[in-house]
Amino acid sequence: NGSTSNNGTRNAHLVLRKAVQALHRATDGYILLPETIDAAMADLMQAVADPFLPVLEIREQLSVLSSRLPATLLSSISTMVREYENRAEGANGGVGDLEFPASSILAALASHVSSIS
């Protein structure tokens, strides 16, 4: 599941990936037991409701790209992600108005692209 374990590790992005793969098998024509579909849907709903999902997703991508991005851009994006993560941790489940800074990250990327064009 995507919940926090005793050591604070989160895996919502992996739960989401596994659920989507299971549902793709169903849409690809493979016969799945109703219990398998129900479990995949429950995992999918739990993962997408996890406020840390975007943090995990972007960190996974940044780990691959970190050596290819300018240090200032990487630092800027990492700071935005960390600030969101801190707000999410402080929200204690009340994350209704919590918004991941995707538009700010896109603006930082666009600014970098325009600076090298």
CNS distance restraints for C-alpha pairs under 8 A (distance, minus, plus):
assign (resid   1 and name CA) (resid  11 and name CA) 7.25 0.50 0.50
assign (resid   1 and name CA) (resid  12 and name CA) 6.82 0.50 0.50
assign (resid   1 and name CA) (resid  15 and name CA) 6.15 0.50 0.50
assign (resid   1 and name CA) (resid  43 and name CA) 6.61 0.50 0.50
assign (resid   1 and name CA) (resid  46 and name CA) 7.49 0.50 0.50
assign (resid   1 and name CA) (resid  47 and name CA) 7.57 0.50 0.50
assign (resid   2 and name CA) (resid  10 and name CA) 6.16 0.50 0.50
assign (resid   2 and name CA) (resid  11 and name CA) 5.22 0.50 0.50
assign (resid   2 and name CA) (resid  12 and name CA) 4.00 0.50 0.50
assign (resid   2 and name CA) (resid  13 and name CA) 7.73 0.50 0.50
assign (resid   2 and name CA) (resid  15 and name CA) 6.29 0.50 0.50
assign (resid   2 and name CA) (resid  43 and name CA) 7.90 0.50 0.50
assign (resid   2 and name CA) (resid  46 and name CA) 6.66 0.50 0.50
assign (resid   2 and name CA) (resid  47 and name CA) 5.60 0.50 0.50
assign (resid   2 and name CA) (resid  50 and name CA) 6.97 0.50 0.50
assign (resid   3 and name CA) (resid  10 and name CA) 6.32 0.50 0.50
assign (resid   3 and name CA) (resid  11 and name CA) 7.40 0.50 0.50
assign (resid   3 and name CA) (resid  12 and name CA) 7.23 0.50 0.50
assign (resid   3 and name CA) (resid  50 and name CA) 7.85 0.50 0.50
assign (resid   4 and name CA) (resid   8 and name CA) 5.35 0.50 0.50
assign (resid   4 and name CA) (resid   9 and name CA) 5.85 0.50 0.50
assign (resid   4 and name CA) (resid  10 and name CA) 5.26 0.50 0.50
assign (resid   4 and name CA) (resid  11 and name CA) 7.99 0.50 0.50
assign (resid   5 and name CA) (resid   9 and name CA) 5.74 0.50 0.50
assign (resid   5 and name CA) (resid  10 and name CA) 6.92 0.50 0.50
assign (resid  10 and name CA) (resid  52 and name CA) 7.81 0.50 0.50
assign (resid  10 and name CA) (resid  56 and name CA) 7.92 0.50 0.50
assign (resid  11 and name CA) (resid  15 and name CA) 6.32 0.50 0.50
assign (resid  11 and name CA) (resid  56 and name CA) 7.72 0.50 0.50
assign (resid  12 and name CA) (resid  16 and name CA) 6.00 0.50 0.50
assign (resid  12 and name CA) (resid  46 and name CA) 7.96 0.50 0.50
assign (resid  12 and name CA) (resid  47 and name CA) 4.89 0.50 0.50
assign (resid  12 and name CA) (resid  48 and name CA) 7.74 0.50 0.50
assign (resid  12 and name CA) (resid  50 and name CA) 6.81 0.50 0.50
assign (resid  12 and name CA) (resid  52 and name CA) 7.50 0.50 0.50
assign (resid  12 and name CA) (resid  53 and name CA) 5.70 0.50 0.50
assign (resid  12 and name CA) (resid  56 and name CA) 7.58 0.50 0.50
assign (resid  13 and name CA) (resid  17 and name CA) 6.13 0.50 0.50
assign (resid  13 and name CA) (resid  47 and name CA) 6.90 0.50 0.50
assign (resid  13 and name CA) (resid  53 and name CA) 5.78 0.50 0.50
assign (resid  13 and name CA) (resid  56 and name CA) 6.21 0.50 0.50
assign (resid  13 and name CA) (resid  57 and name CA) 6.17 0.50 0.50
assign (resid  14 and name CA) (resid  18 and name CA) 6.15 0.50 0.50
assign (resid  15 and name CA) (resid  19 and name CA) 6.14 0.50 0.50
assign (resid  15 and name CA) (resid  43 and name CA) 6.38 0.50 0.50
assign (resid  15 and name CA) (resid  44 and name CA) 7.21 0.50 0.50
assign (resid  15 and name CA) (resid  47 and name CA) 6.35 0.50 0.50
assign (resid  16 and name CA) (resid  20 and name CA) 6.09 0.50 0.50
assign (resid  16 and name CA) (resid  43 and name CA) 6.72 0.50 0.50
assign (resid  16 and name CA) (resid  44 and name CA) 5.35 0.50 0.50
assign (resid  16 and name CA) (resid  47 and name CA) 5.46 0.50 0.50
assign (resid  16 and name CA) (resid  48 and name CA) 7.24 0.50 0.50
assign (resid  17 and name CA) (resid  21 and name CA) 6.16 0.50 0.50
assign (resid  18 and name CA) (resid  22 and name CA) 6.26 0.50 0.50
assign (resid  18 and name CA) (resid  40 and name CA) 7.83 0.50 0.50
assign (resid  19 and name CA) (resid  23 and name CA) 6.25 0.50 0.50
assign (resid  19 and name CA) (resid  40 and name CA) 4.58 0.50 0.50
assign (resid  19 and name CA) (resid  41 and name CA) 6.88 0.50 0.50
assign (resid  19 and name CA) (resid  43 and name CA) 6.11 0.50 0.50
assign (resid  19 and name CA) (resid  44 and name CA) 5.62 0.50 0.50
assign (resid  20 and name CA) (resid  24 and name CA) 6.03 0.50 0.50
assign (resid  20 and name CA) (resid  40 and name CA) 7.39 0.50 0.50
assign (resid  20 and name CA) (resid  44 and name CA) 7.14 0.50 0.50
assign (resid  21 and name CA) (resid  25 and name CA) 6.33 0.50 0.50
assign (resid  22 and name CA) (resid  26 and name CA) 6.68 0.50 0.50
assign (resid  22 and name CA) (resid  36 and name CA) 7.94 0.50 0.50
assign (resid  22 and name CA) (resid  37 and name CA) 7.47 0.50 0.50
assign (resid  22 and name CA) (resid  40 and name CA) 6.47 0.50 0.50
assign (resid  23 and name CA) (resid  27 and name CA) 6.36 0.50 0.50
assign (resid  23 and name CA) (resid  37 and name CA) 6.84 0.50 0.50
assign (resid  23 and name CA) (resid  40 and name CA) 6.79 0.50 0.50
assign (resid  23 and name CA) (resid  41 and name CA) 7.98 0.50 0.50
assign (resid  24 and name CA) (resid  28 and name CA) 5.91 0.50 0.50
assign (resid  25 and name CA) (resid  29 and name CA) 6.61 0.50 0.50
assign (resid  25 and name CA) (resid  30 and name CA) 5.58 0.50 0.50
assign (resid  25 and name CA) (resid  32 and name CA) 7.98 0.50 0.50
assign (resid  26 and name CA) (resid  30 and name CA) 5.06 0.50 0.50
assign (resid  26 and name CA) (resid  31 and name CA) 6.22 0.50 0.50
assign (resid  26 and name CA) (resid  32 and name CA) 6.23 0.50 0.50
assign (resid  32 and name CA) (resid  36 and name CA) 6.22 0.50 0.50
assign (resid  32 and name CA) (resid  37 and name CA) 6.68 0.50 0.50
assign (resid  33 and name CA) (resid  37 and name CA) 6.57 0.50 0.50
assign (resid  34 and name CA) (resid  38 and name CA) 6.06 0.50 0.50
assign (resid  35 and name CA) (resid  39 and name CA) 6.00 0.50 0.50
assign (resid  36 and name CA) (resid  40 and name CA) 6.11 0.50 0.50
assign (resid  37 and name CA) (resid  41 and name CA) 6.10 0.50 0.50
assign (resid  38 and name CA) (resid  42 and name CA) 6.11 0.50 0.50
assign (resid  39 and name CA) (resid  43 and name CA) 6.08 0.50 0.50
assign (resid  40 and name CA) (resid  44 and name CA) 6.00 0.50 0.50
assign (resid  41 and name CA) (resid  45 and name CA) 6.13 0.50 0.50
assign (resid  42 and name CA) (resid  46 and name CA) 6.14 0.50 0.50
assign (resid  43 and name CA) (resid  47 and name CA) 6.00 0.50 0.50
assign (resid  44 and name CA) (resid  48 and name CA) 6.19 0.50 0.50
assign (resid  45 and name CA) (resid  49 and name CA) 6.21 0.50 0.50
assign (resid  46 and name CA) (resid  50 and name CA) 6.46 0.50 0.50
assign (resid  47 and name CA) (resid  53 and name CA) 6.89 0.50 0.50
assign (resid  48 and name CA) (resid  53 and name CA) 6.76 0.50 0.50
assign (resid  49 and name CA) (resid  53 and name CA) 7.99 0.50 0.50
assign (resid  51 and name CA) (resid  88 and name CA) 6.59 0.50 0.50
assign (resid  51 and name CA) (resid  95 and name CA) 7.18 0.50 0.50
assign (resid  52 and name CA) (resid  56 and name CA) 6.29 0.50 0.50
assign (resid  52 and name CA) (resid  85 and name CA) 6.95 0.50 0.50
assign (resid  52 and name CA) (resid  88 and name CA) 7.34 0.50 0.50
assign (resid  53 and name CA) (resid  57 and name CA) 6.09 0.50 0.50
assign (resid  54 and name CA) (resid  58 and name CA) 6.01 0.50 0.50
assign (resid  54 and name CA) (resid 100 and name CA) 7.08 0.50 0.50
assign (resid  55 and name CA) (resid  59 and name CA) 6.01 0.50 0.50
assign (resid  55 and name CA) (resid  81 and name CA) 6.32 0.50 0.50
assign (resid  55 and name CA) (resid  85 and name CA) 6.95 0.50 0.50
assign (resid  56 and name CA) (resid  60 and name CA) 6.12 0.50 0.50
assign (resid  57 and name CA) (resid  61 and name CA) 6.57 0.50 0.50
assign (resid  58 and name CA) (resid  62 and name CA) 6.00 0.50 0.50
assign (resid  59 and name CA) (resid  63 and name CA) 5.98 0.50 0.50
assign (resid  60 and name CA) (resid  64 and name CA) 6.98 0.50 0.50
assign (resid  61 and name CA) (resid  65 and name CA) 6.39 0.50 0.50
assign (resid  62 and name CA) (resid  66 and name CA) 5.29 0.50 0.50
assign (resid  65 and name CA) (resid  69 and name CA) 6.24 0.50 0.50
assign (resid  66 and name CA) (resid  74 and name CA) 6.72 0.50 0.50
assign (resid  69 and name CA) (resid  73 and name CA) 6.64 0.50 0.50
assign (resid  69 and name CA) (resid  74 and name CA) 6.10 0.50 0.50
assign (resid  70 and name CA) (resid  74 and name CA) 6.22 0.50 0.50
assign (resid  71 and name CA) (resid  75 and name CA) 5.92 0.50 0.50
assign (resid  72 and name CA) (resid  76 and name CA) 6.08 0.50 0.50
assign (resid  73 and name CA) (resid  77 and name CA) 6.21 0.50 0.50
assign (resid  73 and name CA) (resid 108 and name CA) 7.15 0.50 0.50
assign (resid  73 and name CA) (resid 109 and name CA) 7.52 0.50 0.50
assign (resid  73 and name CA) (resid 112 and name CA) 7.39 0.50 0.50
assign (resid  74 and name CA) (resid  78 and name CA) 5.95 0.50 0.50
assign (resid  75 and name CA) (resid  79 and name CA) 6.01 0.50 0.50
assign (resid  76 and name CA) (resid  80 and name CA) 6.39 0.50 0.50
assign (resid  76 and name CA) (resid 108 and name CA) 7.66 0.50 0.50
assign (resid  77 and name CA) (resid  81 and name CA) 6.24 0.50 0.50
assign (resid  77 and name CA) (resid 105 and name CA) 6.00 0.50 0.50
assign (resid  77 and name CA) (resid 108 and name CA) 7.52 0.50 0.50
assign (resid  78 and name CA) (resid  82 and name CA) 6.00 0.50 0.50
assign (resid  79 and name CA) (resid  83 and name CA) 6.06 0.50 0.50
assign (resid  80 and name CA) (resid  84 and name CA) 6.28 0.50 0.50
assign (resid  80 and name CA) (resid 101 and name CA) 6.77 0.50 0.50
assign (resid  80 and name CA) (resid 104 and name CA) 7.95 0.50 0.50
assign (resid  80 and name CA) (resid 105 and name CA) 7.45 0.50 0.50
assign (resid  81 and name CA) (resid  85 and name CA) 6.11 0.50 0.50
assign (resid  81 and name CA) (resid 100 and name CA) 7.86 0.50 0.50
assign (resid  81 and name CA) (resid 101 and name CA) 7.38 0.50 0.50
assign (resid  82 and name CA) (resid  86 and name CA) 6.12 0.50 0.50
assign (resid  83 and name CA) (resid  87 and name CA) 6.28 0.50 0.50
assign (resid  84 and name CA) (resid  88 and name CA) 6.11 0.50 0.50
assign (resid  84 and name CA) (resid  99 and name CA) 7.86 0.50 0.50
assign (resid  84 and name CA) (resid 100 and name CA) 6.31 0.50 0.50
assign (resid  84 and name CA) (resid 101 and name CA) 7.20 0.50 0.50
assign (resid  85 and name CA) (resid  89 and name CA) 6.10 0.50 0.50
assign (resid  86 and name CA) (resid  90 and name CA) 6.18 0.50 0.50
assign (resid  87 and name CA) (resid  91 and name CA) 6.11 0.50 0.50
assign (resid  87 and name CA) (resid  98 and name CA) 7.72 0.50 0.50
assign (resid  88 and name CA) (resid  92 and name CA) 7.34 0.50 0.50
assign (resid  88 and name CA) (resid  95 and name CA) 6.76 0.50 0.50
assign (resid  88 and name CA) (resid  98 and name CA) 7.07 0.50 0.50
assign (resid  91 and name CA) (resid  95 and name CA) 5.85 0.50 0.50
assign (resid 101 and name CA) (resid 105 and name CA) 6.25 0.50 0.50
assign (resid 102 and name CA) (resid 106 and name CA) 6.10 0.50 0.50
assign (resid 103 and name CA) (resid 107 and name CA) 6.07 0.50 0.50
assign (resid 104 and name CA) (resid 108 and name CA) 6.21 0.50 0.50
assign (resid 105 and name CA) (resid 109 and name CA) 6.26 0.50 0.50
assign (resid 106 and name CA) (resid 110 and name CA) 6.02 0.50 0.50
assign (resid 107 and name CA) (resid 111 and name CA) 5.99 0.50 0.50
assign (resid 108 and name CA) (resid 112 and name CA) 6.23 0.50 0.50
assign (resid 109 and name CA) (resid 113 and name CA) 6.19 0.50 0.50
assign (resid 110 and name CA) (resid 114 and name CA) 6.13 0.50 0.50
assign (resid 111 and name CA) (resid 115 and name CA) 6.16 0.50 0.50
assign (resid 112 and name CA) (resid 116 and name CA) 6.55 0.50 0.50
assign (resid 113 and name CA) (resid 117 and name CA) 6.20 0.50 0.50
